[in-house]
Each structure stands twice: as C-alpha cells, then as structure tokens.
Amino acid sequence: MKILVVGGAGYIGSHMVKMLSKAGHHVVTLDNLSTGYRDAVKYGEFVEGDIADSDILNQVFSSTPFDGVMHFASYIEVGESVVNPGKYFRNNFSNTLNLLDAMVRHAVKHFIFSSTAAIFGEPEYVPIDEKHPKKPINPYGLSKLMVEQALESYEIAHGLQSV
C-alpha cells in the first residue's frame, strides 16, 4: 500500500513510518519540522511542508496515488492551548480540514486520525470508553473533537472512511 504520514517526523509518526516501511508499504512523510526532526525519518520518502499549504498538498497527492493517510501533525500542549487557543484551532482543526479537502480532491478514501483522550474532559467513570460523554475542558481537546465531528460529515458527503 501507499501511505502518506503527516507528522511523520515526530515521535509517534516516525515509529509508524518505520513500521509501515518494514512491512513493505510505500511511505511518504510530510512534516513541517515545527516539532519533529528530519533525522527521525529514516524510511520512505520525506517532503518538508505544511498541511496548511494547499499547493504542497496538491503536489504530494499528485505525485503518488495514496491508499490512505495517517495524521499525527498536531500541537499537543494542553497548557499552551489555553494561553494560545487560536494556534491550536488553526493547526489542529483548520489545517486538518485542508488535508481532508485535498484527500477528497484526489479521491483518497481512508484516513487514520491520531486523536486524544482529552476529548472526554473530566472522567465521569473509569475506565473511559468510547461511550463516555465528550466534554473537553481545554482548546487542545476541543480542537481534536472538532476534527472527529468533521470526519462524520466527510464520510457522509464524500465517503471518506476514518478511524
């Protein structure tokens, strides 16, 4: 399979790139290196760029007919999200919409999204499961929940399947 891993130069993304490559998949990493490291990408192809940039996305999607996209390119600092919520909503939500729109334009139908337990807020019971009420208490958690909600609409409108 041909997989695009956005945020593939970060901790989780780079391990996913390694695993996919060792399993025989063709992997392209797209990362702006704002929190990732070029040296962490030791497998597959690497493209330095940002999912906020529609031109870069079109170039990447035009160069390879991807079977799916894995998305790890998010800001994750809860405290910073409270002080600078716009940064989190722009990167984690708006830029993800930009990525999803590029996927739709290029007919890529499979998406794996790295979300967070922060979408649930204060636990009403433990262990927390998927049925737990989603009540994020910070912009980081809310930005991730907004993506999850948008994914439901992209599935209905465009047949984009996600997990």
URDA-V350065 format. One record per residue. N is the residue number from 0. RES is the residue in three letters. PHI is phi in whole degrees, 0 to 359 (none if undefined). OMEGA is omega in radians with two decimals (NA if undefined). Layout:
N&RES&PHI&OMEGA, N&RES&PHI&OMEGA
This chain:
0&MET&none&3.09, 1&LYS&251&-3.02, 2&ILE&236&2.99, 3&LEU&263&3.09, 4&VAL&247&3.09, 5&VAL&271&-3.01, 6&GLY&79&-3.08, 7&GLY&283&3.08, 8&ALA&261&3.07, 9&GLY&271&-3.05, 10&TYR&298&-3.10, 11&ILE&290&-3.11, 12&GLY&301&-3.11, 13&SER&293&3.07, 14&HIS&291&3.09, 15&MET&293&3.10, 16&VAL&301&3.12, 17&LYS&300&-3.11, 18&MET&298&3.14, 19&LEU&298&-3.14, 20&SER&296&3.14, 21&LYS&294&3.09, 22&ALA&276&3.06, 23&GLY&96&3.14, 24&HIS&275&3.03, 25&HIS&276&-3.05, 26&VAL&240&2.99, 27&VAL&241&3.09, 28&THR&259&3.02, 29&LEU&242&-3.09, 30&ASP&208&3.11, 31&ASN&270&3.11, 32&LEU&63&3.10, 33&SER&289&3.06, 34&THR&228&3.12, 35&GLY&262&-3.07, 36&TYR&229&-3.14, 37&ARG&304&-3.13, 38&ASP&295&-3.14, 39&ALA&283&-3.11, 40&VAL&263&-3.07, 41&LYS&254&-3.06, 42&TYR&227&3.06, 43&GLY&69&3.13, 44&GLU&265&3.10, 45&PHE&234&3.03, 46&VAL&235&3.05, 47&GLU&275&-3.13, 48&GLY&179&-3.03, 49&ASP&242&3.12, 50&ILE&290&3.02, 51&ALA&286&-3.04, 52&ASP&263&-3.12, 53&SER&298&3.13, 54&ASP&295&3.10, 55&ILE&299&3.14, 56&LEU&300&3.12, 57&ASN&297&3.09, 58&GLN&297&-3.10, 59&VAL&295&-3.12, 60&PHE&291&3.11, 61&SER&285&-3.08, 62&SER&281&-3.07, 63&THR&218&3.05, 64&PRO&279&-3.05, 65&PHE&287&3.01, 66&ASP&276&-3.13, 67&GLY&190&-3.13, 68&VAL&230&3.00, 69&MET&246&-3.00, 70&HIS&241&3.10, 71&PHE&238&-3.00, 72&ALA&270&-3.13, 73&SER&228&2.93, 74&TYR&279&-2.96, 75&ILE&231&-3.07, 76&GLU&275&-3.08, 77&VAL&303&-3.11, 78&GLY&301&3.11, 79&GLU&297&-3.12, 80&SER&295&3.12, 81&VAL&287&-3.13, 82&VAL&282&-3.07, 83&ASN&227&-3.06, 84&PRO&298&-3.13, 85&GLY&301&3.11, 86&LYS&302&-3.09, 87&TYR&284&3.12, 88&PHE&293&3.12, 89&ARG&295&-3.06, 90&ASN&287&-3.00, 91&ASN&285&-3.12, 92&PHE&256&-3.05, 93&SER&300&-3.13, 94&ASN&293&3.06, 95&THR&293&3.06, 96&LEU&300&3.10, 97&ASN&300&3.10, 98&LEU&296&-3.14, 99&LEU&298&3.11, 100&ASP&296&3.08, 101&ALA&295&3.09, 102&MET&300&3.14, 103&VAL&297&3.14, 104&ARG&301&-3.06, 105&HIS&253&3.02, 106&ALA&57&3.03, 107&VAL&265&-2.93, 108&LYS&251&-3.08, 109&HIS&234&-3.00, 110&PHE&220&3.02, 111&ILE&248&-3.07, 112&PHE&246&3.08, 113&SER&275&-3.13, 114&SER&266&-3.07, 115&THR&201&3.04, 116&ALA&291&3.11, 117&ALA&296&3.09, 118&ILE&293&-3.07, 119&PHE&273&-3.11, 120&GLY&71&-3.14, 121&GLU&291&-3.11, 122&PRO&298&3.02, 123&GLU&269&3.03, 124&TYR&200&3.09, 125&VAL&227&-0.06, 126&PRO&290&3.09, 127&ILE&287&3.07, 128&ASP&236&-3.09, 129&GLU&293&3.13, 130&LYS&274&-3.13, 131&HIS&301&3.07, 132&PRO&303&-3.14, 133&LYS&260&-3.10, 134&LYS&223&-3.11, 135&PRO&300&-3.09, 136&ILE&247&3.11, 137&ASN&211&-3.12, 138&PRO&300&3.09, 139&TYR&302&3.14, 140&GLY&298&3.14, 141&LEU&295&-3.14, 142&SER&298&3.12, 143&LYS&288&3.10, 144&LEU&296&3.11, 145&MET&300&3.09, 146&VAL&295&3.13, 147&GLU&302&3.12, 148&GLN&293&3.12, 149&ALA&297&-3.13, 150&LEU&299&3.08, 151&GLU&299&3.14, 152&SER&290&3.10, 153&TYR&293&3.07, 154&GLU&293&-3.14, 155&ILE&296&-3.04, 156&ALA&283&-2.95, 157&HIS&234&-3.12, 158&GLY&73&3.13, 159&LEU&284&-3.12, 160&GLN&266&-3.08, 161&SER&218&3.04, 162&VAL&215&NA
